[in-house]
Amino acid sequence: MSERIRRYPGYDVMSKRDGPSWNDATRHAIDARRAPVRGPRLLTQEQWQVLCAACARIVPQPTDRPPVPLPDLVEGRLFERGSDGYRDARLPAPLDAYRLGLDALDVAARERHDSGFAALGGAAQDALLQAAQDGALDGPAWKGMPSALFFSERLVHDITSAYYADPVAWNEIGFGGPASPRGYVRMNFNKRDAWEAAEASDASDSADARRIEEKNRRVR
């Protein structure tokens, strides 16, 4: 398989860690985010396996760089009682919603395929997640919680939020991080501060792309 073309070649947002862009509070927050506790603390092993499988299907990750530890970040937020400050009244509290929804996905998998969700192939997992998104999964295991809400307001919301809160994802989109205390100045469309990453628009082996890669290696 050919090498994946990067939009921001040479860029590593962590090169800003000890530069003028981040202060101690930012460094502490990002360091903690990059070293989550591994494995479940609140979920059962079966629920954890369903969460891991759902993360892999909802946000597939490339294999040529370390993955964002999505299950650990999602479960870690539950452990820390993180909250959006609001929730649909039809959903229970986040931890309760996960315990209920992950168990219910596993029940649906066993009913349809005589196998747990985590043991299914990708296509079967996708079909069950699609059914949840469509609100087509119901029954006693859901205890009245709409599967569509669990899919959209918990799984998709929390998994994608965890992904784009990680510096690995920032490298892919050229994001400079919180930039505290430095701050962003050039906020208009198609404008960027000199210390922000430059996007490569040409082929990865072009002279222009090589110049951009070298510049991005120096961005701090």
PyMOL commands that set and color helices and strands:
alter all, ss='L'
color gray80, all
select helices_A, chain A and resi 13-16+24-34+45-58+70-79+94-113+117-119+122-133+140-142+147-163+167-173+207-218
alter helices_A, ss='H'
color red, helices_A
deselect
rebuild
show_as cartoon
